Amino acid sequence: MTNDHQITITPFDGTITVSAGDTNVATSERAFVLRESGYPPRYYIPLNDVIASTCQGSDTATHCHFKGDATYFNVVTDDNVIIDAAWCYRDPVPEVAEIKSHLSFDENLVTVQFS
């Protein structure tokens, strides 16, 4: 990473709950917060804390020079499918290894609550 582009990852001290409408998607006390230059904080939740039936693989994939290749997930509820509402770095670059196999959710598409 260059000096002008910084990424820090720290454990989140609390509980994160993700929902879509009335559907609980994830609850975690083991999340990380990733802070990256020029972006809002992103919260990464271990896959084991995500309700598997609420996330469905998407065809979308992106590449970030600073984090690696991301795969995306749709959030599925009883009455809705929210396209590309979450992403995961299954094999991130070594500098951000903590987020491996964690999901981050788009806070514009689902509700993320902190306690």
Rosetta silent file (secondary structure, phi, psi, omega in degrees, C-alpha in Angstrom):
SEQUENCE: MTNDHQITITPFDGTITVSAGDTNVATSERAFVLRESGYPPRYYIPLNDVIASTCQGSDTATHCHFKGDATYFNVVTDDNVIIDAAWCYRDPVPEVAEIKSHLSFDENLVTVQFS
SCORE:     score description
SCORE:     0.000 S_00000001
   1 L     0.000  145.336  177.580    0.000    0.000    0.000 S_00000001
   2 L   -82.704  161.847 -178.205    1.157    3.505   -0.686 S_00000001
   3 L   -63.537  -27.265 -178.029    1.528    6.071    2.080 S_00000001
   4 L   -86.824   -7.050  177.155   -1.431    8.097    0.791 S_00000001
   5 L  -121.044  107.290 -176.422   -3.802    5.118    0.829 S_00000001
   6 L  -112.284  141.121  172.337   -4.261    3.674    4.288 S_00000001
   7 E  -129.235  129.900  172.560   -6.349    0.752    5.467 S_00000001
   8 E  -124.381  145.333  178.720   -6.791   -0.161    9.111 S_00000001
   9 E  -130.177  125.938  178.915   -8.756   -3.092   10.473 S_00000001
  10 E  -135.368  153.200  175.101   -9.799   -3.343   14.104 S_00000001
  11 E   -63.257  142.361  175.549  -12.252   -5.530   16.003 S_00000001
  12 L   -85.431  128.208 -177.415  -15.660   -3.901   16.412 S_00000001
  13 L   -92.619   87.063 -179.131  -16.495   -3.539   20.090 S_00000001
  14 L   153.806 -163.443 -179.567  -20.157   -4.437   20.200 S_00000001
  15 L  -115.546  137.979  174.644  -22.836   -6.283   18.297 S_00000001
  16 E  -114.658  131.616  176.559  -23.812   -5.733   14.679 S_00000001
  17 E  -122.407  130.228  178.624  -27.233   -6.797   13.434 S_00000001
  18 E  -113.977  132.704  177.274  -28.122   -6.791    9.736 S_00000001
  19 E  -140.550  158.684  174.199  -31.721   -6.974    8.560 S_00000001
  20 E  -131.658  106.564 -172.381  -33.743   -6.540    5.413 S_00000001
  21 L    62.447 -127.179  179.283  -37.287   -5.577    6.276 S_00000001
  22 L   -90.528    3.347 -176.006  -38.438   -8.082    8.903 S_00000001
  23 E   -94.530  122.914  173.003  -35.752  -10.625    7.966 S_00000001
  24 E   -77.278  126.675 -177.369  -32.723  -11.029   10.230 S_00000001
  25 E  -102.485  -39.478 -177.387  -29.689  -11.541    7.988 S_00000001
  26 E  -160.998  149.281  171.017  -26.803  -11.569   10.465 S_00000001
  27 E  -141.236  128.761 -176.390  -25.892  -10.929   14.072 S_00000001
  28 E  -145.558  139.923  168.782  -22.274  -10.782   15.174 S_00000001
  29 L  -109.688   11.580 -176.084  -20.124   -9.897   18.144 S_00000001
  30 L  -122.835   25.967 -176.279  -17.013  -10.849   16.128 S_00000001
  31 L   -79.491  160.597  172.255  -17.056   -8.228   13.383 S_00000001
  32 E  -113.631  150.364  169.846  -14.188   -6.083   12.138 S_00000001
  33 E  -110.226  126.969  178.853  -14.335   -2.444   11.097 S_00000001
  34 E  -107.356  123.924  176.475  -12.239   -1.577    8.054 S_00000001
  35 E  -112.452  125.507 -176.401  -11.286    2.047    7.566 S_00000001
  36 E  -129.789  135.981 -179.990   -9.926    2.967    4.154 S_00000001
  37 L   -48.071  127.699  174.456   -8.768    6.334    2.899 S_00000001
  38 L    83.025    2.470 -177.719  -11.577    8.153    1.102 S_00000001
  39 L  -130.506  155.278  174.687  -14.348    5.698    2.085 S_00000001
  40 L   -70.060  159.302  176.508  -16.788    5.361    4.978 S_00000001
  41 L   -57.859  143.666  176.463  -16.036    2.630    7.532 S_00000001
  42 E  -121.304  139.904 -176.213  -17.093   -0.854    6.419 S_00000001
  43 E  -108.286  127.737 -176.411  -18.068   -3.588    8.826 S_00000001
  44 E  -112.609  123.002 -175.120  -17.081   -7.177    8.057 S_00000001
  45 E  -109.378  133.414  177.771  -19.043  -10.026    9.658 S_00000001
  46 E   -57.345  141.859  179.492  -17.787  -13.643    9.759 S_00000001
  47 H   -55.519  -33.079 -179.612  -19.667  -15.914    7.367 S_00000001
  48 H   -66.065  -17.198  179.607  -20.574  -18.154   10.325 S_00000001
  49 H   -96.680    4.328  179.853  -22.599  -15.263   11.808 S_00000001
  50 E  -103.412  135.449  176.908  -24.671  -14.796    8.643 S_00000001
  51 L   -73.168  109.811 -170.482  -27.900  -16.741    8.156 S_00000001
  52 H   -55.370  -37.649 -176.455  -26.968  -18.734    5.065 S_00000001
  53 H   -68.312  -11.876 -178.805  -30.493  -18.899    3.643 S_00000001
  54 H   -94.025   -7.731 -178.676  -30.612  -15.091    3.408 S_00000001
  55 E  -123.681  129.153 -176.336  -27.577  -14.714    1.145 S_00000001
  56 E  -125.423  131.811  179.749  -27.390  -16.026   -2.390 S_00000001
  57 E   -55.323  141.745  178.513  -24.325  -15.806   -4.615 S_00000001
  58 E  -109.514  164.154  175.213  -24.429  -13.156   -7.311 S_00000001
  59 E   -81.795   -6.518 -176.505  -22.651  -13.108  -10.667 S_00000001
  60 E   -77.459  137.781  174.274  -21.001   -9.807   -9.734 S_00000001
  61 E  -144.722  145.111  177.407  -17.284   -9.725   -8.960 S_00000001
  62 E  -136.063  166.921  176.811  -14.895   -6.811   -8.591 S_00000001
  63 E  -126.484  132.621  173.847  -11.201   -6.291   -7.995 S_00000001
  64 E  -118.600  126.044  179.986   -9.617   -3.860   -5.558 S_00000001
  65 L   -57.447  -30.776 -174.538   -5.865   -3.335   -5.777 S_00000001
  66 L   -92.197  -16.019 -177.496   -5.757   -2.859   -1.985 S_00000001
  67 L  -125.438  -29.891 -179.862   -7.989   -5.761   -0.919 S_00000001
  68 E   117.257 -153.681 -177.610   -8.183   -8.303   -3.752 S_00000001
  69 E   -92.970  129.434  179.418  -11.079   -9.958   -5.578 S_00000001
  70 E  -108.370  139.850  169.924  -14.572   -9.566   -4.153 S_00000001
  71 E  -109.924  150.285 -173.448  -17.559  -11.779   -4.811 S_00000001
  72 E  -112.104  160.099 -178.640  -21.045  -10.426   -4.239 S_00000001
  73 E  -134.821  142.660  170.842  -24.228  -11.750   -2.652 S_00000001
  74 E   -90.879  142.332  174.126  -27.914  -10.971   -3.016 S_00000001
  75 E   -94.868  127.787 -174.218  -29.928  -10.744    0.198 S_00000001
  76 E  -113.482  126.691  173.996  -33.083  -12.842   -0.039 S_00000001
  77 L  -118.709  179.233  179.912  -36.196  -12.292    2.070 S_00000001
  78 L   -60.766  -29.895 -174.763  -39.668  -13.833    1.853 S_00000001
  79 L  -126.439   12.393 -175.509  -40.833  -11.062   -0.465 S_00000001
  80 L  -157.435  152.455  169.335  -37.710   -9.469   -1.939 S_00000001
  81 E  -124.678  120.367 -179.369  -34.275  -10.046   -3.453 S_00000001
  82 E  -101.391  109.869 -172.611  -31.807   -7.233   -2.868 S_00000001
  83 E   -70.023  133.294  174.290  -29.191   -7.449   -5.604 S_00000001
  84 E    50.900   45.875 -177.862  -25.500   -7.219   -4.635 S_00000001
  85 E   -83.388  -11.266 -179.251  -26.245   -6.185   -1.052 S_00000001
  86 E  -147.160  159.589  177.048  -23.069   -7.785    0.351 S_00000001
  87 E  -142.939  161.293 -175.486  -19.555   -8.701   -0.707 S_00000001
  88 E  -145.740  139.978  171.573  -16.781  -10.960    0.493 S_00000001
  89 E  -104.056  100.408 -177.501  -13.035  -11.273   -0.034 S_00000001
  90 L   -75.479  -25.430  178.991  -12.449  -15.031    0.142 S_00000001
  91 L  -142.535   70.363 -175.515   -8.719  -14.664   -0.516 S_00000001
  92 L   -70.482  166.989  175.211   -7.754  -11.047    0.227 S_00000001
  93 L   -63.228  154.169 -174.655   -4.276   -9.605   -0.140 S_00000001
  94 H   -55.721  -31.657 -177.332   -2.090  -10.327    2.927 S_00000001
  95 H   -65.300  -19.829  179.336   -2.353   -6.763    4.278 S_00000001
  96 H  -125.376   35.568 -175.735   -6.082   -7.240    4.953 S_00000001
  97 H   -57.082  -26.247 -178.175   -6.104  -10.949    5.820 S_00000001
  98 H   -59.584  -27.692 -176.257   -8.458  -10.342    8.784 S_00000001
  99 H   -89.079    4.464  179.163  -11.442   -9.857    6.454 S_00000001
 100 E   -55.867  131.025  177.551  -11.010  -13.218    4.746 S_00000001
 101 L    57.016   36.852  171.607  -14.389  -14.976    4.493 S_00000001
 102 E  -117.319  148.640  176.409  -16.270  -12.094    6.116 S_00000001
 103 E  -102.577  140.897  169.672  -19.251  -10.319    4.543 S_00000001
 104 E  -115.872  139.709 -175.144  -19.699   -6.578    4.368 S_00000001
 105 E  -110.271  141.281  177.377  -23.182   -5.225    3.721 S_00000001
 106 L   -74.532  109.909 -175.916  -24.182   -2.158    1.717 S_00000001
 107 L   -68.798   -8.878  173.030  -25.801    0.077    4.331 S_00000001
 108 L   -83.728  -14.851 -175.659  -27.789    1.807    1.568 S_00000001
 109 L  -110.851  -27.945  178.017  -29.545   -1.468    0.743 S_00000001
 110 L  -130.237  168.239  179.274  -30.017   -3.210    4.108 S_00000001
 111 E   -94.581  126.300  177.491  -30.321   -2.034    7.709 S_00000001
 112 E  -118.477  120.416 -178.735  -27.154   -2.301    9.806 S_00000001
 113 E  -116.044  146.008 -177.119  -27.568   -1.631   13.523 S_00000001
 114 E  -120.641  136.175  175.862  -24.845   -1.270   16.139 S_00000001
 115 L  -145.607    0.000    0.000  -25.119   -1.937   19.846 S_00000001
